[in-house]
Amino acid sequence: MSTALAARPGVVRRVGRLRHTSPGRLQLLIATLLALGVLTGLLAGVAGSSARAGTSDLGDRAQPLLVEAETIYSSLADADTTAAQAFLAGGLEPSTLTDNYDKDLARATTALTSAARRTAEDGSAADAVRTLSAGVAQYSALVATARANNRQGLPIGASYLSEASRLNRDTLQPQAKQLFTDAQREVEDGYGRAGALGWVALLLLSLLALMVALVLTQRYLSRRTRRTFNIPLVVATVLTALFLIGSFSILLTQQARLDRAANQGSLPVASIAESRILALQARGDEALTLAGRAGSGPYEKDFTVVAERLSVRGGPMVNSYGDLDPALGRMMTRASEGFQQYVTAHRDVRALDDSGDYEGAVKLAIGKQTTGTFEGVRADLDKAYENRKAFFTDEIGAAGNGLGVLTVGGPLLALAVCVLAFLGIRVRLEEYR
């Protein structure tokens, strides 16, 4: 222990003595430049690798998980709506509705399987996946029982349908929303990981320090040796400048792409997804009100709340989508106008039902005109959703461009700078031998 402590002052003294001789100062300059070069190379590899891994995770896991969560959520909402509409038709349900219902459950099940692979084993997302996996089968069984009773004209079928809907809305959809919320958080955190701002800041600082050290070294040699240029050091400086400019350009482009992916991709995707889910919820409220002969019951009250949410300016449907993309703006404008037409048709349905014309209300609710209006809204929302999803995919793909070059090429450039710096100063050292 005492030997080590005694050795340290000796090393410090030897390093200190180097400052007082020209060869010693050159040795210190070599050591400084090599240390900065090696540090810069390491930081380039780590920063590039970290940003590349974060960007890949964002595009390959976090965003797909968000899409799968939305698929589960919207499929369950649509299944609830479709099952209620099929029930209203009475007797043998229309094959179109039963096919749509089966497809909804198939989509939800497939998305659940995929989401399970993308979530950690513990946490709220994993709990949601497990609850949904067990609940979908239970929901399907209740709907099947409701159908069987309805075909036989038994009133108890409405009770089974109501129970299935409660399971869907009170358990399954909240769990799907929890998974969707967790996925949104994963995406938000993913942008931070993809940016790798800590490593990027250290890399840029080390590059600036290396550049300054090279310039000061050449200035010192020019004054001491009366030679204007040291060719190896000049080349090393040019390489460092290119390294700095290239790294800054790659990382700046990546950050700009990530910002576009977030503000014009992920955020609109989440907002449009909410619009789709709420619209399906409203359609389901209408059918369940009629199926249960509930008049102005809880489902009708929920319809009113949802309709107001989708009609308010600044909400998920009526927003500044045109500022992002004119085509997207037109889609969402059509969806908003179509939904208002559907709300008007719904008022007519309620007026017929409240006046005692239940059969007329059912006929209008599931008729071609009302159904066509709602399906038009849904189609526009689907197109808008795919538009923003594709935009996100393109931006994330572009954000990863150049990161591989930085990860591999950065350390190689730093190594070249170290070699050139060593050669440039070694020539001057040999003059003292």
C-alpha positions as CSV (number, residue, x, y, z in Angstrom):
1,M,0.0,0.0,0.0
2,S,2.7,2.4,1.0
3,T,4.8,1.5,-2.1
4,A,1.8,2.4,-4.4
5,L,1.4,5.7,-2.6
6,A,5.0,6.4,-2.9
7,A,5.0,5.5,-6.6
8,R,2.3,8.0,-7.5
9,P,4.3,11.2,-6.6
10,G,7.1,9.8,-8.7
11,V,4.9,9.4,-11.7
12,V,3.5,12.9,-11.2
13,R,7.0,14.3,-11.0
14,R,8.1,12.5,-14.2
15,V,5.1,13.8,-16.1
16,G,5.7,17.3,-14.7
17,R,9.3,17.2,-15.8
18,L,8.2,16.4,-19.3
19,R,6.6,19.9,-19.6
20,H,10.0,21.5,-19.2
21,T,11.6,20.0,-22.3
22,S,10.7,20.1,-25.9
23,P,10.7,16.3,-26.4
24,G,8.7,15.9,-23.2
25,R,6.1,18.3,-24.4
26,L,5.8,16.5,-27.7
27,Q,5.3,13.2,-25.8
28,L,2.6,14.8,-23.8
29,L,0.9,16.1,-27.0
30,I,1.0,12.6,-28.5
31,A,-0.5,11.1,-25.3
32,T,-3.3,13.8,-25.3
33,L,-4.2,13.4,-28.9
34,L,-4.2,9.6,-28.7
35,A,-6.3,9.6,-25.6
36,L,-8.9,12.0,-27.2
37,G,-8.8,10.0,-30.4
38,V,-9.5,6.7,-28.6
39,L,-12.2,8.3,-26.5
40,T,-13.9,9.8,-29.6
41,G,-13.8,6.4,-31.3
42,L,-15.3,4.6,-28.4
43,L,-18.0,7.3,-28.0
44,A,-18.8,7.1,-31.7
45,G,-19.3,3.4,-31.5
46,V,-21.4,3.5,-28.3
47,A,-23.5,6.5,-29.5
48,G,-24.2,5.1,-32.9
49,S,-25.0,1.6,-31.5
50,S,-27.3,3.0,-28.8
51,A,-29.2,5.3,-31.3
52,R,-29.4,2.5,-33.8
53,A,-30.7,0.0,-31.2
54,G,-33.2,2.5,-29.9
55,T,-34.5,3.4,-33.3
56,S,-34.8,-0.3,-34.3
57,D,-36.7,-1.1,-31.1
58,L,-39.0,1.8,-31.7
59,G,-39.8,0.6,-35.2
60,D,-39.7,-3.2,-34.6
61,R,-41.3,-3.5,-31.1
62,A,-42.8,-0.4,-29.5
63,Q,-44.8,1.0,-32.4
64,P,-46.1,-2.5,-33.6
65,L,-47.2,-3.1,-30.0
66,L,-49.2,0.2,-30.1
67,V,-50.8,-0.9,-33.4
68,E,-51.6,-4.4,-32.0
69,A,-53.1,-2.9,-28.8
70,E,-55.3,-0.6,-30.9
71,T,-56.3,-3.6,-33.1
72,I,-57.4,-5.5,-29.9
73,Y,-59.2,-2.5,-28.6
74,S,-61.1,-1.6,-31.8
75,S,-61.8,-5.3,-32.7
76,L,-63.4,-5.9,-29.3
77,A,-65.5,-2.7,-29.7
78,D,-66.5,-3.7,-33.2
79,A,-67.4,-7.2,-32.0
80,D,-69.6,-5.8,-29.3
81,T,-71.3,-3.5,-31.9
82,T,-71.7,-6.3,-34.5
83,A,-73.1,-8.8,-32.0
84,A,-75.7,-6.3,-30.9
85,Q,-76.7,-5.5,-34.5
86,A,-76.9,-9.2,-35.4
87,F,-79.1,-9.7,-32.4
88,L,-81.5,-6.9,-33.5
89,A,-82.0,-8.7,-36.9
90,G,-83.7,-11.5,-35.0
91,G,-83.9,-15.2,-35.8
92,L,-81.0,-16.3,-38.1
93,E,-78.5,-13.5,-38.1
94,P,-77.3,-12.0,-41.4
95,S,-74.2,-13.8,-42.6
96,T,-72.4,-10.5,-43.2
97,L,-72.7,-9.6,-39.5
98,T,-71.8,-13.0,-38.2
99,D,-68.7,-13.1,-40.5
100,N,-67.7,-9.6,-39.4
101,Y,-68.1,-10.7,-35.7
102,D,-65.9,-13.8,-36.3
103,K,-63.3,-11.7,-38.1
104,D,-63.2,-9.2,-35.2
105,L,-62.5,-12.0,-32.6
106,A,-59.9,-13.6,-34.9
107,R,-58.1,-10.2,-35.3
108,A,-58.2,-9.6,-31.6
109,T,-56.8,-13.1,-30.9
110,T,-54.0,-12.8,-33.4
111,A,-53.0,-9.4,-32.1
112,L,-53.1,-10.7,-28.6
113,T,-50.7,-13.5,-29.5
114,S,-48.3,-11.0,-31.1
115,A,-48.6,-8.5,-28.3
116,A,-47.7,-11.2,-25.8
117,R,-44.4,-11.7,-27.5
118,R,-43.6,-7.9,-27.4
119,T,-44.4,-7.3,-23.7
120,A,-42.3,-8.1,-20.6
121,E,-43.3,-11.1,-18.5
122,D,-44.3,-8.8,-15.6
123,G,-46.2,-5.5,-15.4
124,S,-49.5,-4.0,-16.2
125,A,-49.2,-4.8,-19.9
126,A,-48.6,-8.5,-19.2
127,D,-51.5,-8.6,-16.8
128,A,-53.7,-7.0,-19.4
129,V,-52.7,-9.6,-22.0
130,R,-53.5,-12.5,-19.7
131,T,-56.9,-11.0,-18.7
132,L,-57.8,-10.5,-22.3
133,S,-56.7,-13.9,-23.4
134,A,-59.0,-15.5,-20.8
135,G,-61.8,-13.0,-21.2
136,V,-62.2,-13.2,-25.0
137,A,-63.1,-16.9,-24.8
138,Q,-65.7,-16.2,-22.1
139,Y,-67.1,-13.3,-24.1
140,S,-67.4,-15.5,-27.2
141,A,-69.3,-18.1,-25.2
142,L,-71.8,-15.6,-23.8
143,V,-72.5,-14.2,-27.3
144,A,-73.0,-17.8,-28.6
145,T,-75.6,-18.4,-25.9
146,A,-77.4,-15.2,-26.6
147,R,-77.5,-16.1,-30.3
148,A,-78.9,-19.5,-29.6
149,N,-81.7,-18.2,-27.4
150,N,-82.5,-15.4,-29.8
151,R,-82.9,-17.8,-32.7
152,Q,-85.5,-19.7,-30.6
153,G,-87.3,-16.4,-29.7
154,L,-86.4,-16.6,-26.0
155,P,-86.3,-13.3,-24.2
156,I,-83.4,-14.5,-22.1
157,G,-81.1,-14.0,-25.1
158,A,-81.1,-10.3,-24.4
159,S,-79.9,-10.9,-20.9
160,Y,-77.0,-13.0,-22.2
161,L,-76.1,-10.4,-24.8
162,S,-76.2,-7.7,-22.1
163,E,-73.9,-9.8,-19.9
164,A,-71.5,-10.3,-22.8
165,S,-71.5,-6.6,-23.5
166,R,-70.8,-5.8,-19.8
167,L,-67.9,-8.2,-19.9
168,N,-66.6,-6.6,-23.1
169,R,-67.0,-3.0,-21.9
170,D,-66.3,-3.3,-18.2
171,T,-63.4,-5.7,-18.4
172,L,-62.0,-6.4,-21.8
173,Q,-62.0,-3.0,-23.3
174,P,-60.5,-1.4,-20.1
175,Q,-57.7,-4.0,-20.3
176,A,-57.2,-3.3,-24.0
177,K,-57.1,0.4,-23.1
178,Q,-54.5,-0.3,-20.4
179,L,-52.4,-2.2,-22.9
180,F,-52.8,0.7,-25.4
181,T,-51.8,3.2,-22.8
182,D,-48.7,1.1,-21.8
183,A,-47.8,0.8,-25.5
184,Q,-48.1,4.6,-25.9
185,R,-45.7,5.0,-23.0
186,E,-43.3,2.5,-24.6
187,V,-43.3,4.6,-27.8
188,E,-42.7,7.8,-25.9
189,D,-39.8,6.2,-23.9
190,G,-38.6,4.7,-27.2
191,Y,-38.0,8.1,-28.7
192,G,-35.7,9.0,-25.8
193,R,-33.8,5.8,-26.2
194,A,-33.5,6.3,-29.9
195,G,-32.2,9.8,-29.5
196,A,-29.4,8.6,-27.1
197,L,-28.9,12.3,-26.2
198,G,-26.4,11.6,-23.4
199,W,-24.0,9.6,-25.6
200,V,-24.5,12.0,-28.6
201,A,-23.6,15.0,-26.4
202,L,-20.4,13.3,-25.2
203,L,-19.5,12.3,-28.7
204,L,-19.8,15.9,-30.0
205,L,-17.9,17.3,-27.1
206,S,-15.1,14.8,-27.6
207,L,-14.9,15.6,-31.3
208,L,-14.7,19.4,-30.5
209,A,-12.0,18.7,-27.9
210,L,-10.0,16.6,-30.5
211,M,-10.4,19.3,-33.1
212,V,-9.2,22.0,-30.7
213,A,-6.3,19.9,-29.6
214,L,-5.2,19.2,-33.1
215,V,-5.3,22.9,-34.1
216,L,-3.4,24.0,-30.9
217,T,-0.8,21.2,-31.5
218,Q,-0.2,22.5,-35.1
219,R,0.0,26.0,-33.8
220,Y,2.6,25.0,-31.2
221,L,4.7,23.0,-33.8
222,S,4.5,25.9,-36.3
223,R,5.9,28.3,-33.8
224,R,8.6,25.9,-32.4
225,T,9.8,24.4,-35.7
226,R,9.3,27.4,-38.0
227,R,7.4,25.0,-40.4
228,T,4.0,26.2,-41.5
229,F,2.3,22.8,-42.0
230,N,2.6,19.3,-40.6
231,I,1.0,17.2,-43.3
232,P,-0.1,14.2,-41.2
233,L,-1.6,16.6,-38.6
234,V,-3.3,18.6,-41.3
235,V,-4.8,15.4,-42.7
236,A,-5.8,14.3,-39.2
237,T,-7.5,17.7,-38.7
238,V,-9.4,17.5,-42.0
239,L,-10.6,13.9,-41.1
240,T,-11.7,15.1,-37.7
241,A,-13.6,18.0,-39.3
242,L,-15.3,15.6,-41.7
243,F,-16.0,13.3,-38.7
244,L,-17.6,16.1,-36.8
245,I,-19.7,17.4,-39.7
246,G,-20.7,13.9,-40.7
247,S,-21.7,12.8,-37.2
248,F,-23.6,16.0,-36.6
249,S,-25.4,15.6,-39.9
250,I,-26.4,12.0,-39.3
251,L,-27.5,12.6,-35.7
252,L,-29.3,15.8,-36.6
253,T,-31.2,14.1,-39.4
254,Q,-32.0,11.2,-37.1
255,Q,-33.5,13.5,-34.5
256,A,-35.5,15.5,-37.1
257,R,-36.9,12.2,-38.4
258,L,-37.7,11.0,-34.9
259,D,-39.5,14.3,-34.2
260,R,-41.5,14.0,-37.4
261,A,-42.4,10.3,-36.5
262,A,-43.6,11.4,-33.1
263,N,-45.5,14.6,-34.0
264,Q,-46.9,13.6,-37.4
265,G,-47.0,9.8,-36.9
266,S,-47.4,8.4,-33.4
267,L,-49.5,11.2,-32.0
268,P,-52.0,11.3,-34.9
269,V,-52.1,7.5,-34.9
270,A,-53.2,7.5,-31.2
271,S,-55.8,10.2,-31.8
272,I,-57.3,8.6,-34.9
273,A,-57.3,5.2,-33.1
274,E,-59.3,6.9,-30.3
275,S,-61.8,8.3,-32.9
276,R,-62.3,4.8,-34.4
277,I,-62.9,3.2,-31.0
278,L,-65.3,5.9,-29.8
279,A,-67.2,5.8,-33.1
280,L,-67.6,2.0,-32.7
281,Q,-68.6,2.5,-29.1
282,A,-71.4,4.9,-30.2
283,R,-72.7,2.4,-32.8
284,G,-72.7,-0.3,-30.2
285,D,-74.6,1.9,-27.7
286,E,-77.3,2.4,-30.2
287,A,-77.7,-1.3,-30.9
288,L,-77.6,-2.3,-27.2
289,T,-80.2,0.3,-26.3
290,L,-82.6,-1.2,-28.8
291,A,-81.7,-4.8,-28.0
292,G,-82.4,-4.2,-24.4
293,R,-85.4,-2.0,-25.0
294,A,-83.7,0.4,-22.6
295,G,-85.1,3.7,-24.0
296,S,-82.9,6.5,-22.5
297,G,-80.9,4.1,-20.4
298,P,-77.1,4.0,-19.7
299,Y,-76.1,3.1,-23.2
300,E,-78.0,6.0,-24.7
301,K,-76.4,8.3,-22.1
302,D,-73.0,6.9,-23.1
303,F,-73.9,7.6,-26.8
304,T,-74.5,11.3,-25.9
305,V,-71.1,11.5,-24.1
306,V,-69.2,9.8,-27.0
307,A,-70.9,12.0,-29.6
308,E,-70.0,15.1,-27.8
309,R,-66.4,13.9,-27.5
310,L,-66.1,13.3,-31.2
311,S,-67.8,16.6,-32.2
312,V,-65.8,19.0,-30.0
313,R,-63.1,21.0,-31.8
314,G,-59.7,19.9,-30.7
315,G,-60.9,16.4,-29.9
316,P,-59.7,13.2,-31.5
317,M,-61.7,13.6,-34.7
318,V,-62.1,17.4,-35.2
319,N,-58.4,18.5,-35.1
320,S,-55.7,20.2,-37.2
321,Y,-55.0,17.1,-39.3
322,G,-54.9,19.2,-42.5
323,D,-51.8,20.9,-41.2
324,L,-49.9,17.6,-41.2
325,D,-51.2,16.4,-44.6
326,P,-53.9,17.9,-46.8
327,A,-55.1,14.4,-47.8
328,L,-55.3,13.4,-44.2
329,G,-57.2,16.5,-43.4
330,R,-59.8,15.7,-46.1
331,M,-60.2,12.2,-44.8
332,M,-60.8,13.3,-41.3
333,T,-63.2,16.1,-42.4
334,R,-65.2,13.6,-44.3
335,A,-65.2,11.3,-41.2
336,S,-66.4,14.2,-39.0
337,E,-69.1,15.2,-41.4
338,G,-70.2,11.6,-41.8
339,F,-70.4,11.1,-38.1
340,Q,-72.6,14.1,-37.7
341,Q,-74.9,12.7,-40.3
342,Y,-74.9,9.4,-38.4
343,V,-75.8,11.3,-35.2
344,T,-78.7,12.9,-37.0
345,A,-79.9,9.5,-38.1
346,H,-79.6,8.2,-34.5
347,R,-81.9,11.0,-33.3
348,D,-84.5,9.7,-35.8
349,V,-84.0,6.2,-34.4
350,R,-84.6,7.5,-30.9
351,A,-87.6,9.5,-32.0
352,L,-89.2,6.3,-33.5
353,D,-88.4,4.2,-30.5
354,D,-89.6,6.8,-28.0
355,S,-92.9,7.1,-29.9
356,G,-93.5,3.4,-29.6
357,D,-92.4,2.4,-33.1
358,Y,-89.8,-0.1,-32.0
359,E,-89.8,-2.1,-35.3
360,G,-89.3,1.1,-37.3
361,A,-86.4,2.2,-35.0
362,V,-84.7,-1.1,-35.5
363,K,-85.2,-1.0,-39.2
364,L,-83.7,2.4,-39.5
365,A,-80.8,1.6,-37.2
366,I,-79.6,-1.4,-39.1
367,G,-80.9,-0.3,-42.5
368,K,-78.8,0.4,-45.5
369,Q,-78.8,4.2,-45.2
370,T,-77.7,4.4,-41.6
371,T,-75.3,1.5,-41.9
372,G,-73.9,3.1,-45.1
373,T,-73.3,6.4,-43.4
374,F,-71.5,4.8,-40.4
375,E,-69.4,2.5,-42.6
376,G,-68.3,5.6,-44.6
377,V,-67.1,7.2,-41.4
378,R,-65.3,4.0,-40.5
379,A,-63.7,3.7,-43.9
380,D,-62.3,7.2,-43.7
381,L,-61.0,6.7,-40.3
382,D,-59.4,3.4,-41.4
383,K,-57.7,5.2,-44.3
384,A,-56.5,8.0,-42.1
385,Y,-55.1,5.5,-39.6
386,E,-53.2,3.6,-42.3
387,N,-51.9,6.9,-43.7
388,R,-50.3,7.9,-40.4
389,K,-49.0,4.4,-39.7
390,A,-47.2,4.3,-43.1
391,F,-45.8,7.8,-42.4
392,F,-44.4,6.6,-39.1
393,T,-42.8,3.5,-40.7
394,D,-41.2,5.6,-43.4
395,E,-39.8,8.2,-40.9
396,I,-38.4,5.6,-38.5
397,G,-36.8,3.8,-41.4
398,A,-35.2,7.0,-42.6
399,A,-34.1,7.9,-39.0
400,G,-31.9,4.8,-38.9
401,N,-30.0,5.7,-42.1
402,G,-26.4,6.4,-41.4
403,L,-26.3,5.1,-37.8
404,G,-24.6,1.9,-39.0
405,V,-22.0,4.0,-40.7
406,L,-21.4,6.0,-37.6
407,T,-21.2,2.9,-35.4
408,V,-18.5,1.3,-37.6
409,G,-17.0,4.2,-39.5
410,G,-16.6,6.4,-36.5
411,P,-14.1,4.3,-34.6
412,L,-12.2,3.6,-37.8
413,L,-11.9,7.4,-38.5
414,A,-10.8,8.0,-35.0
415,L,-8.1,5.3,-35.4
416,A,-6.9,6.9,-38.6
417,V,-6.7,10.3,-36.7
418,C,-4.7,8.7,-33.9
419,V,-2.2,7.1,-36.4
420,L,-1.8,10.4,-38.3
421,A,-1.3,12.4,-35.1
422,F,1.3,9.9,-33.9
423,L,3.2,10.0,-37.2
424,G,3.0,13.8,-37.4
425,I,4.5,14.4,-33.9
426,R,6.9,11.4,-34.1
427,V,8.7,13.1,-37.0
428,R,9.4,16.1,-34.8
429,L,10.5,13.8,-31.9
430,E,13.1,12.1,-34.1
431,E,14.7,15.5,-34.7
432,Y,15.8,15.5,-31.0
433,R,17.6,12.1,-31.3
